[in-house]
């Protein structure tokens, strides 16, 4: 396959040249490129030189790929890499890309990916393009969505990525689905999708809440919390009112820690430990986004026996809810508890939740359907 050059929508895509090696080496020192792509680490000058002089040319010659340098059409400055990292005999190609740190935030890779897709369908006659990325790579996912890909689900990775996850996102694009130049689509700048990609694409934040006993920190769970989590989940009240495993051991606590880390990477939930001023574990508080309504989430919480009755959960609920409304753009946060769990109800009501009623047989609990109280907090309630 002969290399080609494409100029479209303000970007130049051309074959790689030996003169690009220095810029490629500089770009690939970026922590995000090293984290989310398969470039060697550390990335040395010889790696860049081999890529632009040998690997890329061989892919074109063999017809197994179509790697392009993405450049500014006027200045010639290198902006990134985009192309087909594989081409199968069944008419399927896989798109891969990275953006140089100095070119981010300009929509460069969205335009480049659309250009590659249009060329692949029109000139190569491909019938489908796929995109894959490690779960947690929200920047790559956002580019794929804006380029027209449907992100259809998750795929277990044969070779888990460097960030430690075991799953990858996968999406597909068919002829006729590439958005027109200038179109932003449902994931464009300013949309809820873009807003949350920016949130979940960064490390989980630490939130703060104030009580009469001092300041609380809401932070991700750490190794130091596991023993306290086990102790809390073995408490009779925790077993009575929650769905924690019974019996509960350290492996269960480790599974919960993994769940919280992976849920943040997916953008599904934010799981926090409530920590006292000395960073001692006082409980857990989860905000889980609805899979059916992007403006709704629900909360779940549990308090360590020694920390009960101090007003920690109401204060933490207010802080978490304010963050959910202002940062994630939520409109409604729901709370549920088994009828009779008056401690959970008091905490929710003190945080401003309005109990809206009772759902008969509304929850599966320890092998039977039980009635649950249902309440909610709206964004305007905290105004």
N, C-alpha and C positions, 0 to 999 in steps of 0.2 A: 504494500500500500504506500503510495507516494504522500509525503507530508504536504499539508496545505496551510494556507493562511486565511484567517477570517477576521473581517472588521465589521463590527455590528454593535449598535447601541452604546457607543462610546468606549469600547474596549477592542484591543487588538489581540488576537490569539494567533500565535506563530510557533513553529518548531523551536526547540531549545537550541541555544548556541553556546559555544565554549566561553564566550565573553560573559555569559550569565552566571558563571560559577560563583563569583564573589558575592553577588546579591543573593543567590540561593543559600549559600553558607550563612550569610548574615541573617536571613529570614528564619532559617531552621534552628537558630539558637533560641528562638522564642519558646517559652515554657509550654504554651498551649499547643503549638505544633508538635513539640516533642511528646506531650502527654497523649494527644489524641490520634496521631498518625503513626505510621510504621517506620518513620525515618530512624536511622541508627542513632544511638545515644551513648556517648557524646557524638555530636555531628561534626565531622572534621572536614577540612577543605578538600581532601581527596574523595570524600563521599559526594560532595557537590559536583566536583569535576567529573566523576564517573557517571553521575546521573545525566548531566547535560551533554556529555560527549559519547557515551556508550549505551546506557540503559534505554534512554528515550529513543535514540535512533534505531535500536534493535526492535523495540516494540512496533514502530512504524514499518520497518522492513519485514517483520514476521507477520504483520497484520493482527497481532494480539492486543494492540492498544493504540491509543491516539493521544499522547501527552502534549499539551500546549503550554507555552509560557504566556501568561496573561500580562499584557503591557498597556501603558498609556499610549494611544495611537499618535499623539503629538510629540511627547517628550521621549517616548521609548522606554520609560522607567518600568522596571519589573514590579508588578503588583501582586502576583501570585501564580498559582499553578492550577490548572483545570484540564480535564480531559477524560478519556475512557481508559480506565485502568485494566479493563479486560474486554474482549469481544468474543462471544461464543458462536459456535456454528449454528445455533438455533435462532439467531437474530436478536440476541440479547447482549447489551453492553452494560458495564457498570461505570458510573461516574464517580470520580474522586477529585478532591480539590483542597487547597489551603490558601489562605490569604496572608500576604506579608503584613507584619504588624503595622507598618507605616501606611497601609492602604485600607485599613478597616474602617467600618462605619460609613462607607460611600456606596454601598450596593454593588461593588465591583463583582463579587463572586456570583451574585444572583444573575447579573447580566451575562457573565461569562458562561455560566452553566446553561442558561437558556440558549445561548448561541451554539454551544456544543451540542445540545439536544436537537435543535433544529437541523444542524448539519448532519448529525448522525441519522436522523430519520429521513431527511430528503436526499442526501448523497450516498450514504452507506446502505440505506434501505433497512435499517434495524427496525424491529417490531416492538421492542420494549427496552427501556432503560431502568436499571435499578440503582438504588443508593443505599448504603449501609454506614452506620456509625455506632460506636459504643454508646450505650445508654448513659446519659449525662452530658453528652456533647451537644448542648442545646444550640450553640451557634451554628454548627453544621446542619442540625435539624431545621433551623429557621431558614437557612439558605435553601435547603431542599424544598420546603413548603412553598417558599416564594417563587421557586423555579417551576412549580406545578406538580411536584411529586405528591402522591398520596402515601402518607406514612401509615402502612397497613397493620403494623404490629411489631412484635419483638421476636428475635431469633436467638436461640442459645448459641454462644460463641464457641467454636472449636478451640480457639486460642485466645483466652480472655485477655482484655486490654490491660495496659499498664496501670489504669486507675483501680484495678481490682475487681471490677464488675464481671459478671458472667454472661450478660445479655447484650444484644445489639438491637438497635432500631433498624427496620428495613422499609423501604418505600419503592414505589414503581411509577413510571411515567410512560404513557403510550402516545403514539402519533396523534396530533390534533389537540393535545392537552397542554402544550407549552403556552404560557400566557403571552400576550402581545407585549411589545416593548412599552415600557412606562407603566404597565399594570403592576399593582402591588398585591392584590388578592386578599384573602382572609387573614393572612399572616403578615400584612404590611406594617410599616412603622406606626406606632401608636395603638395598634390593636392589642387586645387582651393576650393573644398568643405571643406577640413580641414582648409585651411587658413581663409575662411570666418566664419567658425564655431568659430574659436578662436576670431575673431573680434566681431561678433554679440553676442557671449556668454559673453562678458564683458560689463560694462556700456558704454554708448555712450560717445566718447571723446569730449574734447573741442579743437577746432582748432583755429589758430591765423592767421591774415592777417594784412599787414601793408599798410597804405595809407599816403598821405601827411598830413592828419589831425590827424594821430595817429594810434594806434593799435586797431584792431577789434577782437572780440571774436566770434567764431561760436560755439554755445552751444545748448543743448536741450531747448525746450520751457518750460517756467515756469509760474506759476500762475500770477506772476507780469506782464507778457507780454499781458495778455488777452485783457485788455482795449485798448492797442495800436494796437493789431491785429484787433479788431473791428473797430477802427477809420480808419485804413489803408484800410480795406476791404469795408468800406462805401464810400471811396473816389471815385469820378467819373472816374478817370483814371484806378483805379483798376477794377472797374465794367466793364469798356469799353473793356479792353484788356485781362482779365482773366475770369475764369469760377467760381469765388467765388459766393456763393448764393446771391441773391438780392431780398428782403432786407437781411442784414447780422446782426446778433445779437450775444450776448455773448455765447449762446448755440452753435452757429456755431463755434466760436473760441475754445470752450471746445472740440467739436467734432474733430477739427483739431489737437488739442494737443493730444487727445487720439489716433488719427490716427498715428501721429508721433511716439508715444511710442510703439504702437502695431506693426507698420511696422519695427521698429528696432528689436523688439523681434522676429519677423518672419524672419528677415534677408532680407527683401524686399527693404528697403529704409533707407536713413539717412536724417532726417529732422532737419534743424538747424535754430535757430534764429541768425540773424546778430546783434550783440550788440556793441554799442560804448564803449569807454574806461571807461565810468562811468556805464556800464552795461545797458544803456538805449536801448530799442528796436529800431532797425533801419530797420528791414525787415526780410524776411524769404528766405531760400534757401534749396531746396530739391534735393537729388540725388536718383533717382528711378531705380532699377535694372530691366533690361529687363526680362520678363518671358520666352522668347524664345531663347535668346542668352546670355549666362552667362558673356560674355566679353563686353557687351554693357549696358550703362545706359543713362538716359536722365535727364536734369536739368530743374527746374522751380524756378522762383524767383519773389519776390515782394518787393518793397521798400516803407517804410513809407514816406508820403508826405514831412515831414520836413527834411528827410535825402537824398532827391533826388539831383542829380547833384554834389555829393561829391566824386564820384569814389568808393563808398563802394562796390557795386555789382561786378565790375570787379575784385577788390582785393579779395573779398570773393570767387568768382568763381575760380580764380587761386588756392587759398588755398584748396578749396574743390576738385578741379580736381586733383591736385597733390596727395592728400590723396587717392582719388579713384583709381588712377593709381598705386601708390606705395603700398597701404595697401589692397585694394580689388582686385588688379590684372586686372583692366579693360584695354581694348585696345581702346575703343572709347566711348566718351561722346557726346550725341546729344543735340541740342537746337532747339526749335521750337517757333515761335511767329507769330501771325496774321500779314499778310501783312499790313504795315502801322504803326506797333508798333516800331517806329524808336528808342525809348529810350531803349527797350529791345535789339534791334539789335546792337546799339552802345556799350552797356555793354558787350554783348557776343563777339563782335569783339575786344574790348579792352583787353579782357581776352585771346585772341588768337584763338577764334573759327573762322573757315572759313565757310562763307555762301555758301552752295553748290547748292542752287537753290530754286525754288518755287514749292510746292506741291499744285496743283489745287484742291480745295475742300478737303483739307487735314485734316480739323478739324471741329468738330461740335461745334458751338459757339452760345449760346443764341437762339437755335431753328433753326439754318441754317448752311449749310456747307460753310466754308470760306477758302480762299487761305492762305497758311502759308509759311513763310520762313523756310528753313531747313538748319542747319549748324552743324558742329561737331568739336571736338577737339580730336586729337589722342595722345596717350602716348608719341610718339616721338616728338610731337610739343612742349612739355614742357622741352625736353632735352636740 
